[in-house]
Amino acid sequence: MSSLQSPQIHWADLRRHELDWLRVLAFGLLIIYHLGMAYVADWGWHIKSAYQSETLQYLMRWSNQWRMSLLFLISGAALSYQLYRHSGWAMPGRLCRRLLLPLVVGSLVVVAPQSFVESKLAGAIGDMGYLEFWRHYLGYPWGFGDPLPPAYGRLPGFNAIWNHLWYLPYLLAYSLLVWAIYPLLCRPRVARTAQTLGQSMPLMLLYILPCLLIFSLGQWLWEKYPTTHAFFNDWHNHARSFSIFLVGFGLVRSQRLWQSLGRLRHLSLSLAVICYGLISFYVEGGQLGSYLPWLVGIEGPLRGFVWSANIWLWIMAILGYAQVWLSRPSPLIQAANRGVYCWYILHQTFIVLGVYWLRNYQLGPVWEPLCVAALTLAGCALGYGLLRRIPGVRLAFGVTSGHKTATRALVQSI
């Protein structure tokens, strides 16, 4: 069933197949991005290869602003479907099983090798072996180990960390918050107001309002609360991510606005390309005020607005083209959706270990990343293939049974 159907059909009965596609593609991009982080020059990460490229910054910069925002929007849309059908008291337990359990297990088991590699490279643990490190990493009472040395550089009194799994506690918090206020959102007056806005709002506001919101949040919070992914005091990241999460939650309920993304896709892409071009111009030290003197006084805010608009315009373009190109069912995408959450949990550990193991072989700037990519793909595929066959373990690694699509179950939005 196409997402561009008659508006007489209730929004909750429409199958948004493009969300299934986008979820898989967005997580695939995330894995590629993390692989690139080991090889891009001048950008800090958990481990860096000896082979680094400045040119890679242009490709990395293209997606580093909007890739996580797109995932939060997809998650908000999926939660919208989920709460429409199941908004009762069973929802918090379901959310904790899908998000909190993989977060805890992933932090204690999957992320531990990443921390071991970082600690080794930093000289923080000497010649300590992995099992001994893990005992300290788990700490008391789980591992009966003493705290790791201060040079380990983690949260005081707590050794285990979540690294790339930071998305899960954020998504859990946002989902629980929306679940708590959902009865208020369902009140007749609120529902009528939302419906009226969806039917009568000028489409140009689809561009203006989100861009202004993201820009305002950045101006207000960015300098005081730069992004840390530590959850606490990460207010700018929370404000932006939760706002886009709410946009996804509401946007999918308006057939008029959702369908408009497809019709506006060419304009959205054109504006997004212009924004990215301006960002590259700024990164290279350019100033528009040098060419247009009347912009000198507002160059700073203008630069901030361009960065903010770049986030939303790429999301609009991606959603628009997805409606046209990807609004169809695919058995391959359904199968990929069942495994991509597990791949997300596992992938970064294989990347870090791959770079760590291969760093002394001097394979060169082509073969080393190719080998790390192959190791990551093989490790994720093997890990998923094994974990999905262990009933008592698979849920802890994001593996579920069944054939639900992303618009039918929240787990398919993670």
C-alpha positions in Angstrom: 0.0 0.0 0.0 1.5 3.3 -1.0 2.1 6.1 1.4 0.7 8.5 -1.2 -2.9 7.3 -0.9 -6.2 9.1 -0.5 -6.4 11.3 2.6 -9.7 9.5 3.5 -7.7 6.6 4.8 -6.8 7.0 8.5 -3.1 7.7 9.0 -2.6 4.7 11.3 -3.9 2.4 8.5 -1.3 3.5 6.0 1.8 1.4 5.6 4.8 3.7 5.6 7.2 1.2 3.9 9.7 4.1 3.4 10.3 4.1 7.2 11.5 0.5 7.0 13.9 1.3 4.2 15.1 4.5 5.9 15.8 2.7 9.1 18.0 0.2 7.5 19.8 2.7 5.3 20.2 5.2 8.2 21.9 2.5 10.4 24.0 1.4 7.4 25.2 4.9 7.1 25.9 5.0 10.8 28.1 2.0 10.5 30.0 3.5 7.5 30.3 6.8 9.4 31.9 5.1 12.4 34.3 3.2 10.1 35.2 6.6 8.6 35.9 8.1 12.0 38.9 5.9 12.4 40.4 7.3 9.1 39.3 10.9 9.0 42.0 13.4 9.9 41.8 15.9 12.8 38.6 14.4 14.3 39.0 12.6 17.6 37.6 9.1 18.1 38.1 6.0 20.2 40.9 4.8 18.0 42.7 6.3 15.0 44.4 4.6 12.1 47.9 5.7 11.0 46.2 6.3 7.6 44.1 9.4 7.8 42.6 11.6 5.2 41.6 15.2 5.2 39.5 14.8 2.1 37.3 12.3 4.0 36.1 15.2 6.1 33.9 16.5 3.3 32.0 13.2 3.1 31.8 12.8 6.8 30.7 16.4 7.3 27.8 15.8 4.8 26.0 13.5 7.2 27.4 14.2 10.7 24.7 16.7 11.5 21.5 15.0 10.3 22.2 11.2 10.5 21.2 10.9 14.2 18.4 13.4 13.9 16.9 11.3 11.1 17.0 8.3 13.3 15.2 10.2 16.1 12.6 11.3 13.6 12.0 7.8 12.4 11.8 6.6 16.0 9.2 9.4 16.8 7.1 8.3 13.8 7.2 4.7 14.9 6.3 5.5 18.5 3.3 7.4 17.1 2.0 4.3 15.4 2.8 2.2 18.5 1.0 4.5 21.0 -2.0 4.7 18.8 -2.5 1.0 19.2 -0.9 0.3 22.6 -0.7 3.2 25.0 -1.4 1.3 28.2 0.7 0.5 31.2 2.4 -2.4 29.4 4.3 0.1 27.3 7.0 1.1 29.8 7.9 -2.6 30.3 8.0 -3.1 26.6 10.3 -0.1 26.1 12.7 -1.3 28.9 13.0 -4.7 27.3 13.7 -3.3 23.9 16.0 -0.4 25.0 17.2 -0.7 28.6 18.1 -4.4 28.5 20.3 -4.1 25.3 21.8 -0.9 26.8 22.9 -2.6 30.0 24.1 -5.8 28.3 25.8 -3.8 25.5 27.6 -1.5 27.9 28.9 -4.4 30.1 29.8 -6.8 27.4 29.9 -5.3 23.9 31.5 -1.9 24.7 34.1 -3.4 27.2 36.6 -4.4 24.4 36.4 -0.8 23.1 37.3 0.5 26.5 40.1 -2.0 26.8 41.7 -0.9 23.5 41.4 2.8 24.4 43.0 2.1 27.8 45.8 0.2 26.3 46.6 2.8 23.7 46.4 5.5 26.4 48.8 3.6 28.7 46.2 3.7 31.5 46.3 0.0 32.4 49.9 -1.1 31.7 50.2 -4.8 30.7 46.8 -5.8 32.2 45.1 -8.5 30.2 41.6 -8.3 28.9 39.9 -10.6 31.5 41.6 -8.8 34.4 40.5 -5.5 32.8 37.0 -6.7 32.4 36.8 -7.6 36.1 37.7 -4.1 36.9 35.5 -2.7 34.2 32.5 -4.5 35.7 33.6 -3.3 39.1 32.1 -4.2 42.5 29.9 -6.2 42.9 29.6 -7.7 39.4 33.3 -8.2 38.7 34.6 -7.9 42.3 37.3 -5.6 40.9 38.7 -2.4 42.2 38.1 0.9 40.3 40.2 1.4 37.2 43.0 4.0 37.4 42.0 7.6 37.1 43.7 7.8 33.7 40.9 5.6 32.4 39.0 8.8 32.3 35.4 7.6 32.8 32.6 8.7 35.1 33.7 8.9 38.7 33.0 5.6 40.5 31.6 4.0 37.4 33.7 2.1 34.9 31.2 0.8 32.4 30.2 3.2 29.6 27.8 3.1 26.7 29.9 4.7 23.9 28.0 4.3 20.6 24.9 3.0 22.5 24.1 6.5 23.8 21.2 6.6 21.5 19.3 4.0 23.6 19.0 5.9 26.9 18.0 9.0 25.0 15.4 7.2 23.0 14.1 5.5 26.1 13.7 8.8 28.0 11.9 10.5 25.1 9.6 7.5 24.5 8.6 7.3 28.2 8.0 11.0 28.3 5.7 11.0 25.3 3.9 7.9 26.6 3.3 9.8 29.9 1.8 12.8 28.2 0.0 10.9 25.5 -3.4 11.0 27.3 -3.1 14.8 27.2 -2.3 14.7 23.5 -5.4 12.6 22.9 -7.8 15.1 24.4 -10.4 16.3 21.9 -9.4 19.9 21.9 -5.7 19.1 21.4 -6.5 16.6 18.7 -8.7 19.0 16.9 -6.1 21.7 17.1 -3.4 19.4 15.7 -5.7 18.3 12.9 -6.5 21.9 12.0 -2.8 22.8 11.9 -2.1 19.7 9.7 -4.8 20.7 7.2 -4.3 24.4 7.0 -0.6 25.2 7.9 1.2 26.8 4.9 3.6 24.3 3.5 6.4 26.9 3.6 6.3 26.6 7.4 7.5 23.0 7.0 10.8 24.6 6.1 10.8 27.7 8.3 9.6 26.4 11.7 12.0 23.5 12.2 14.9 25.5 10.9 14.1 28.3 13.3 13.6 25.9 16.2 16.9 24.1 15.6 18.7 27.5 15.2 17.1 28.9 18.4 18.1 25.9 20.5 21.6 26.2 19.2 21.9 29.9 20.0 20.4 29.3 23.5 22.2 26.1 24.6 25.1 25.1 22.4 27.9 27.2 24.1 26.8 26.4 27.6 26.0 22.7 27.0 28.1 21.3 24.1 27.2 17.7 23.1 28.7 15.0 25.4 26.3 12.0 24.9 26.6 11.5 28.7 22.8 12.1 29.1 23.1 14.4 32.1 23.7 18.1 31.4 23.6 17.3 27.6 20.9 19.8 27.2 21.5 21.1 23.7 21.6 17.5 22.4 18.5 16.7 24.3 16.6 19.7 23.1 17.4 19.2 19.4 17.0 15.4 19.4 13.7 15.5 21.4 12.3 18.3 19.2 13.0 16.3 16.0 11.6 13.2 17.7 8.4 15.1 18.4 8.3 16.4 14.8 8.5 12.8 13.6 5.8 11.8 16.1 3.4 14.5 14.8 4.4 14.6 11.1 3.4 11.0 10.4 -0.1 11.7 11.6 -0.8 14.4 9.0 -1.2 12.9 5.6 -1.2 16.3 4.0 2.1 17.3 5.5 3.7 13.9 5.0 2.7 13.7 1.4 4.0 17.2 0.8 7.5 16.1 1.6 7.4 14.0 -1.6 6.1 16.8 -3.7 8.7 19.3 -2.3 11.6 16.9 -2.6 13.4 18.7 -5.5 13.2 22.1 -3.7 14.3 20.5 -0.5 17.3 18.8 -2.1 18.3 22.0 -3.9 18.2 24.0 -0.7 20.1 21.3 1.2 22.9 21.3 -1.4 23.2 25.0 -1.1 23.4 24.8 2.6 26.1 22.2 2.5 28.0 24.3 0.0 27.9 27.3 2.3 29.0 25.1 5.2 32.0 23.9 3.2 32.7 27.6 2.4 32.7 28.5 6.0 34.8 25.6 7.1 37.4 26.6 4.6 37.6 30.0 6.3 35.3 31.9 3.9 33.1 34.9 5.0 30.1 36.0 3.0 30.7 39.5 4.5 33.8 39.7 2.3 31.6 39.7 -0.7 28.4 41.3 0.7 29.5 43.9 3.2 25.9 44.4 4.5 26.2 40.8 6.0 29.2 41.6 8.2 27.1 42.4 11.2 25.0 39.2 11.1 27.7 36.8 9.8 27.8 34.8 13.1 24.0 34.2 13.4 23.8 33.6 9.7 26.5 30.9 9.9 24.6 29.3 12.8 21.3 29.3 10.8 23.0 27.7 7.8 24.2 24.9 10.0 20.8 24.5 11.6 19.0 24.6 8.2 21.3 22.0 6.8 20.0 19.4 9.3 16.4 19.8 8.5 16.7 20.4 4.8 18.6 17.1 4.3 16.0 15.3 6.4 13.2 16.7 4.3 14.9 15.8 1.1 15.6 12.2 2.2 12.0 11.7 3.4 10.7 13.2 0.2 12.7 11.0 -2.1 12.0 7.9 0.1 8.3 8.4 -0.4 8.7 8.3 -4.1 11.4 5.7 -4.5 11.0 3.4 -1.4 7.3 3.3 -0.7 7.0 -0.4 -1.4 7.4 -3.6 0.6 10.6 -5.6 0.3 11.2 -9.0 1.8 14.9 -8.1 1.9 14.3 -4.9 3.9 12.0 -6.8 6.2 14.8 -9.3 6.9 17.3 -6.5 7.3 15.1 -4.7 9.8 15.0 -7.7 12.0 18.8 -7.7 12.2 19.9 -4.1 11.9 19.4 -3.3 15.6 21.7 -6.2 16.6 24.2 -4.9 14.0 24.0 -1.5 15.5 24.9 -2.9 18.9 27.8 -4.9 17.7 29.4 -3.0 14.9 31.6 -0.4 16.6 33.4 -3.0 18.7 34.4 -4.9 15.5 35.6 -1.6 14.0 37.8 -0.7 17.0 39.2 -4.2 17.3 39.9 -4.4 13.6 41.9 -1.2 13.6 43.7 -2.2 16.8 44.7 -5.6 15.5 45.7 -4.5 12.0 47.6 -1.3 13.0 51.0 -3.0 13.0 50.7 -4.8 9.7 51.1 -1.7 7.6 48.5 -2.7 5.0 48.2 0.8 3.6 45.4 3.3 3.2 43.3 1.1 0.9 43.7 -2.4 2.2 43.4 -1.6 5.9 40.0 0.0 5.8 38.8 -2.6 3.4 39.9 -5.4 5.8 38.4 -3.6 8.8 35.1 -3.2 6.9 35.1 -6.9 5.9 35.9 -7.9 9.5 33.0 -5.7 10.8 30.5 -7.1 8.3 31.6 -10.7 9.0 31.5 -10.1 12.7 28.1 -8.5 12.7 26.6 -11.2 10.4 28.1 -14.0 12.4 27.1 -12.4 15.7 23.5 -11.9 14.5 23.3 -15.4 13.1 24.4 -16.9 16.4 22.5 -14.6 18.8 19.1 -15.0 17.0 19.2 -18.7 17.7 19.6 -18.3 21.5 16.2 -17.5 22.9 17.4 -16.4 26.4 20.0 -14.1 24.9 18.8 -12.7 21.7 16.5 -10.0 23.2 19.5 -8.6 25.1 21.2 -8.0 21.8 18.2 -6.5 20.0 17.1 -9.6 18.2 13.4 -10.3 18.0 11.3 -12.9 16.2 8.4 -12.1 14.0 7.9 -10.1 10.9 6.6 -6.7 12.1 7.5 -3.6 10.2 8.9 -0.4 11.6 5.6 1.3 11.6 4.0 -1.6 13.5 6.5 -2.0 16.4 8.8 0.4 18.2 11.7 -2.1 18.2 11.8 -1.6 14.4 12.5 2.1 14.9 15.6 1.7 17.1 
